[in-house]
Amino acid sequence: DFLPDGSAMICTMQGDVWHVSGLDSGIDKPGIARWKRFASGLHHALGLVVAADGIYVQCRDQLTRLTDVNGDDEADFYECFCNAFQTSSGGHDFICGLQQDHQGNFYTASSNQGLVRMTSDGQNAEVIATGFRNPDGVGIFPDGSVTVACSEGGWTPASMICLLPGGHNTRSHSPQHFGYGGPKNNQPPELPLAYLPRAMDNSSGGQTVVPSETWGPMQGQLLHLSFGMGTWFTVLQDEVNGQIQGAVLPMAGDFLSGVHRGRFSQRDHHLYVSGQQGWVSFTQYEGCFQRIRYTGDLFQIPTDFHVHENGVRITFAQPVDPAFVMNLSNHFAQCWNYRYSGAYGSPEYSPSHPGVEGHDPLRIRSAHVLNDKCSIFIEIPDLQPVSQLHLRLHVNSDDEYAVCNPVGSGHDLFFTVHQLDTPFQDFPGYTPVDKTIAAHPILTDMAFNAVRVPNPWLKKVNGARQLELQTAGNLTYATRELRVRANEPIAFTLNNPDVVPHNWALIRPGTLQHVGELSSQLIANPEAYARNYIPESDKILCYTDIVGPGQSQTIYIQTPTQPGRYPFLCTFPGHWMVMNGELIVE
């Protein structure tokens, strides 16, 4: 943090606090930073705030207030301002970050307790949110909203930024739980503002807010730091039906070490970051203290967005070029989900085929420039709630504006889509599309984490005749007709060499349309995956579980006693219309 004269106070994990002066240098005015140790002997000092009545340092054992009594630029009085929070002897349970709101309350975070608010007099500490894995710092908005970032691991499928809106009060209810440690009371956790792909941020640092117009179009935006990658990001916010969701923009420029903290100087309005190396930090030096300045030149960057059922509206800082926007070859869309579970992190899963690793490409039907000339709408009819939606866009020529993207051209946005607003209609050629909105991925995960519905046909039957059915490409079975004798014991094997999951269900004659339509409705049922996408219907005689790519399953059944033609189908949503056949009972 900064003193009124523009000099900085920096704390270190080793327990020192340093006073750094000489920061008034510029591009045309080289300077020398001067370091003087202000305090030492603190326990894991990982957060600092400069206030009118002293220097506050968040340590593992207490919030310490430092006072320079005699004015010699060294702390003479080390005061325990607050130790009402709980510490831990756990190797990962650091007490990280320190922020202060307009009422003088302090905020810090830890794995063992969560987000803690300490009163302005230091007498009390209250846990206002829980479920953060290894939080490395907190951020605060002018309205009192607080951010906490988590690093992937158990019950944290990916690094993520959580947001607690301003005005949070836990007096009338229990603290919000964001997932680490597992679900509470069998309820899904609070949803994060944004997930971050592992390749972008494997270990998250703190956040800070751009405070003034001196950073041009980025005023009021949240900035996020990566300890693991030594990089930084802008985080945009959207709200649909009361649910806040974010979009993460990678920013150009790497730091010399893993960055933990960022602060804007009220004197020169530049961003200063500090950090160190550590566990899995892919950076060059043991520590860093660096500055980012805004030169005042025009640059192009997304500044706002809103998600609709049929696509995404995005606003940019500068006017866009219609020729670039409307050329669909300039854009790309893909999506994937994470799985909320006790496993260490999560692979990236196909939203259309749960359990299958990979991304789903999304078709962009059209792209439009809106009336303000700075906003565009990307029409994506198949958009659903997903953990991650990646859009790569080109909206201007490379020589028209500088961009903030690390790759040097275009714009990459990584959205976390929790809710979809009603369809956006204010563009030429709008056509309504009737579609079912899928259940949120985390609801599917909650059902999957519960006890799965056991398959009643797995018990081996001696003497059963072997019968195998193999899947083929383009959502088909290799054979559409099977023959058996009435009341015959069968060991039926579904072999799936396809790249997507399938199952097999045998149903009563004349019910293919009915059962097929029931299976299509399962896309909105969060329990469908745990039930192997089998609809609840007495028309279903037997079934296999969902069989993943390259896998097989054998069930043991007694064929129907009545001869006839019995339909079979794959009940994975959307497959049944082409993936069906008949079991002929003779």
N, C-alpha and C positions, 0 to 999 in steps of 0.2 A: 504494500500500500504506500501512499505518498503523504509526505508532510506538506504544509501549506506553501513552503518555498520551492516545491517541485522535486525535492530529493526523495529517495525511496528508502523504505525499510523492508528488508528481506530476511525471512527466517529459513533455517536449514534443518533437515532431519537430524543432523548431528547435535542440534541444540543451541546453535548460535543465532543471534540476530545482528544483521549488518546494516549500517547506515551508508547509503550510496549517494554521493553527490556528484556534481559535474555533468548532469544530464541535459544541460541546455545547449548541447551541440546541435548542428544542423548539417544538411547536405553540403553547404558551402562553408561550414564553420566546424572543422574537426575539434573534438574535445577529448578530455581524458576523464573517465569515471574514477572517483576516489572512494575506496572502501575503508570503513572503520568499524570495528566490532563494537556493537552497542550493548550486547548482553551475551551470556554464555551459560552452559550448564543446564539448559532446559531439556525436557524429556520428549523426544520426537516432536519437535515444533513443526506443525504442518498447516498452519493457518495464521493469518495476521490481519489486524484491522487497526488503522490509525484513527483515534478519536480525540476529541478535545481534551479529555481528562487522562490520556495516557496511550501507551502502545499495548494493544491486547494481542496475546499470542496463544493460539490453541495448541495445547500439549496433550500428551497421552494421559496424564494424570489430572490436569486441571486447566482451566482458562486462567492464564496469568496476565496481570496488568503490570507493565514496566513503567517506572517513573524516573526521569532524570532530575534529581532534586537540586543539584548544584550547577547545572548548566554546562557540564564538561563533555557533553555528547556521549555519555556512558550511563547506563541504567544503574541507579543507586538503590532502588527499592523494588524488590520482586514480591508481588502480592498475589495470593491465591484469591482471585476474584470469584470463581465458581468451580466447585467440584461436585455439584449435585448430580451430574450424569454418571453413568456406569462406564468404567473402563474394562479392559479384558487382557488376560495374559496370552490370548491366542496370537499366533504368528501373523495372521492376516488382519487382525482387528485393530487397525490404526484408527485414530480419531482424526478425521481429515477435513480441512477447509474451515473457513470462518467468514461469515457475512454478518452485517448489522442492518436492521431495517430502520425506518424513520422514527419508530418508537423507542429505539435504543436496544431492542432485543437482539440477541446473538443466535446464530444458527451454525451447527456443525453436524457431521454425519459419521456413522460407523456401521460395520456389519452387525455387531452384537446388539445394538439398540435400534438404530435407524436414524431418522432425521430428528435432531434434538433442538428445541428452542429454549434458550436461557434468558431469563428476565433481565431487564436493564439494570436491576440492582444486584444481580448475581446470586440471589437467594434461592431461586428455584429453577429447575430444568424439567421440561415436558417433552415426551416423545410424541411427535405429531404425525409421523409416518414410519412404517417399517418395511422390511423386505428388500434391502439394498445389499447386493453382493460387492464387497470391497469398494465402497464409494470413495473416490479420490477427489474430494472437493465438492463445493456447492456453489450455486449462482443465485442471484436475487434480482428481481425486476423492481422498478420504482413502485408498483402497486403491491409489493409484498409477496408476489408469487416466487416460489423457491424451486430451483432445479437441483437434482441429484443424478449423477451418472453412475452406472454399474458396469462392471466388467464381466464378460461371459463366464459361465461355470455352472454349478449345480443350481437348478431352478432359475437360471438366467440364460436363456437360449442364445443370446447375442449381447454384445455391449449395447447399452441403451441409456437414453436420457429420460428421466422421470420429471414430471412437473406437478407441483402442488400449488393450486391457484391461491391467490391472495385472499385473506380473510379466513384462512383455515383455523378451525376451532374444534378441539377434541373433547370439549367438556360434555357435550351431549351424545357423543358416540365414540366408538373405538377408533384408533388411528387407522388411516388408510394403509393397506398392505400391498406392496408392489411385487411380491412373488418369491423373493429369496427365502429359502427354508421350507417351501412348499405352500400349498393353499391353506387358508385359515377357514375353519368352519365349513369346509367343502365348497367354498365360494371361489369363483375365479378371481385372480388378483386384479388390482387396478392396472389399467393399460398405460404403457409408456408414451411419452410424447413422440419418441422416435427410436427405432432400432438403427444400429450401424453395422454394416457388413464387416466381417472379420478382416478382410483384406484392406479395409479403410481404417479401422480402429480396433485393434485387438485388446487394448487396455486404456480405458477412458480417463482423462484428467478432469479438470474443473471447467466452469463456464463463467462468462462475463457478458454484460450487456453494453452495446454501443450507446453511450449516454447522450450524445449531442449531434447536431447537424454538421459538425466539423468533419464527419466521415461520410458526408454526402448522403446518398440514398440508403445507407445502411443504418441510419439512426433508429434506435430502438430494437435492433435485431440482436438475437442471442448468438454468441460465439462459443464454440465448443473446442476444447483442446484434447489432443491425444497424447498420453504418456507413452504408449507403446510404439507409435509411429512417428512421433515428433512433428505432427501436422495439426492443422486447424480447419474448422468448418463453420459455415453460417447455417443456422437452424431457423427455418420459417415455421409459422404456426397457422393452423386452420382450425375451425370449429364447426362441427355438424351435429345437430341434435344434442348440444351440450357436451359432446365429446371432443376433446382437443387432440389434434394429430399434427405431426410435423413432417417437414421435408429437409433433408440434410444436403448441403452443397459443399463439396470439397473446395478448399481455397488454395491458391498457388502459394508456394513457399514452404520450405522445410525448416525446422529448428535444429539446433546443434545437439540437443539432448531431449529427453522425454519431458514434455511440458506439463506441469501440474496446475499453475496458477496464471491468471491474466488480470491486469488492472489497467484502466485508462487513467492517465494523469489529467487532473483538472487544470493544470497549468499549461501544458503544451498539447493536450488532447490526443496524444499518441497512445498506442497500445503497447504495454510492456508485459513480457511473459518470462516466467522463471521455471526451472525444472532441473531434473537430475536423471541419471540412468538408474536402472534397476532390473528387476526380473522381466525378461522378454521385452525390453525396450530396444527397438532396432534403430538406435541413434549413435552418433559419433563420439560425443564427449561425455564426461562424467557429470557435467552441469552446464547451465546456460542462464544468461540474463540478456534478453534481446528485445528490440524495439521494432514495431511496425508503424510506419507513418503513411497517412493518406496524402498524396501529392496534390490533390485537387483536380487532376485530369479526369475527363469523362471516362467511364467504363460501363460495360454492360453486365448486369447481374439480375437474376430473378429476385423480386422483393416481396411477392405475395402469391398465394395460390388458394384454390378451393376445389374440392373433389365432388364430382357429380356421378350419378349412376352411369352416365354415358361418356365420361371423360374428365379431364382436368383443365381448369382455367388457371393460367399463369400470367402474372404481371411482371414486366421487366422495368428496369430503371430508365432505359432509353427507348425511343421508338424502334420498332422492329421492321424488317424489310419483308413486305408481303410475298415477294418472289421466293425468298428463302423459306418462309413459314409454310406456304401452301405446297411446296415441293415435298411430298411425303418421303422421298428418298433421303431427306436431310434428318429424319427422325427415326428413333428406335424405342421400343417399349418391351420390357420383360418384367416378370414378377416371380416371387417365391415366398415361401412361408418358413418360419422356424417352429420347432416343437417345444412347448413348455413341459419340462419333465425334470426329474432328478439327475439326469445324465449331465456330463460336463459339456455345456454348450449344446449346440444343435447343428446338424447338417442343414443345408438349404434344400427345401422340399418343393416339389411341384404342387401348386395349389389345385390343379385339376385332377391330380392322381396322388392323393395323400399317401405318404409312406415311400414314395419314389423320389430319390434325390435328383435334383435338377431344377432348372428354371423353365417357366412357360413364356414363350414369346407371345406378345399381344398384337393383334392387328390394329393398326391405326387407320380408321376409315377416312378421316379428313382432318384438316388443320385450317384454322381461320384466324385472321386478325380482327380484333374487336374495335369498337368505335373510338376508344381512347388512343389507338395506334401503338400502345405499349403493352397491351394484353393480347393473349392468344388463347384459343380453345383447341385442345387436342382431343378429338373424338375417338373414344375407345369403347365400343359397345359391350365388350366382354369383361369390363372391369368389375372386380369383386373386392370385398375386404381382404387384404393381404398384409402379411408382415412387412413386405418390401416390394415397392413398385419403383423400378428404375426407368427413368426417361432420359434419353440422350437427344438433345435438340440443337439445331442450328437455326438461328433467327436473324442473323446478319452476316455479311461477308466478313472474312477474317481481318480485313484491313479497315473496316468501318469503326469498330470500337475495340479497345482492349477488353479482355475477359479475365475473370478470376480463376478459371478452371486450370488445375495443374497440368492438364494435357495440352494446354495452349490454344485450344479452339473449342467452340461449342459450349454447351452447358450440360452437366450431369446432375440430375436431381434424384435423390433416393427418398421416396415417400414411405411413410407408414400409414396405411389406409385402414382406419377402424370403422368409419361410417361413410356412407355415400349420400349426398344430398339429392333432391329431386333432379330429374334430367334437365340439363342446360338446353334451352331452345332458341336462343337469340343468335342464330347463324343460318345462312342459306342452306336449304336442303335438309332441314331437320326432319327426321323420321322417327316416330315413337317405336320403341322396341319393347316387347313384352318379355321380361326375364325375371327369374327368381333370384333374389339376393341371398347368397350363401351365408351360412352361419359364420360368425367370427372364428378365425382359426383357433383362438385360445379356448373357445367353448368346445370345439372338437377335441382339443388336447385334454381338457378336463374330463370329458367322457372316456377318452382312451386311457387316461391314467387310472380311472376307476376299474373295478373288476369287469373284465370283458365277458360278453355272453359266450358261454362254452358251447362248442359244437356237439350236439347229441349223437353224432354218427361217427365218432372217432374210435369207438371200441372195436377191436379186431374180431372178425367172425371167421372161424376156421372153415375151410372148404369153400369160401366164397370165390366165385369166378372173377378173374381179373378183367377189367374193362377200362381202357384209357382213352381220354379225349385230350387232344392237343389244341392250343390256341394257334391262330395264324395272324397275319398282318391285317391292317385296316379293320380292326374290331370285328373279327370273325373267328368262328371255330373251324379247325381244319376239316372236320366232318360235321355235317348238319343233320345226319340221321344215324341213330344207334338202334340196335335190335337186341332184345332180351326176352326171356320167357317169363310168364306170369309167376309171381311169388318166388322169384329166384334170388338167392343171396349173391350180391355183387360187391366186389372190392373196386370201387370206382376211383380212378386217379385223374385229376385235372393237372396236366403238365403245361406250364406257361413259359414258353421261350420268348414271348413278346417283351417289349420294353415298358409296358404299362400293366398295372394290376388288373386281374379279372377274377370272377368267381363263376360258379355254376349252380343254378337252382332248377329243380324239377317241380313242375306245377300241374294243377289239374287241367284236363282238356277244356279248351274254350276260354281260358283265362289269361292268355298272353297279353292282350291289350290292357286288361285291368291291372295285372301285376306289374307290367312294364311302366304304366303311368305312375303307380305307387313308387317304383324305384326312382323315377325322375324327380319326384318330390323330395327325395332324401338329401338333395344338395343343401337344403336349408335346415336339416336336422343335425345338431351338433353331436348326437349319439350315434349317427349312422356308421362312422368308422369303427367304433367299438362293437357295433352289431354286424360288422362285415357287410354293410350295405344290403342287408336283408330286410325288406319291408315286413311290417306286422300284418300277416294275412293268413287265414286258414286255407288259402288256395295253394300255399307252398308246401310241398310234400317232403323235401329234403334239400340240402345245399352244402356246398363247400364254404370254407372261409375265403376271404380275399387272399388270392395267391399272388405274391409279388413277382416281378420280372425274374426269369431264370429259376423259378421255384416250382414246387409241385405239392399236392396234398392228396391223400387217399382217405375216402370215407367208406363206411360199410353200411349198405342199405339192403332192404328187402323190396324188390320191385312190386308194383301194384298187382293186386290179385285179379283185377278186371282187365282183360285185353283192351287195347286202344292206342291212340296216338297222344302221347303226353308231351306238351311243349317243355323245352328247357331254354334258359336264357342267362345272360350275364346281367346282374342287377346293379352293377356299378352305374351311377347316374349318367344317362345319355348313351349307354352302350346297347341297350336291349333291342332297339329297332332294327339293327343289322346283325347283332350277335345273338342269334337264337337258332334253335333246331328242334327236332322231335325225337323222343325215345319211343320206339314202336314196341309195344308189349304184345307178345303173341301167345 
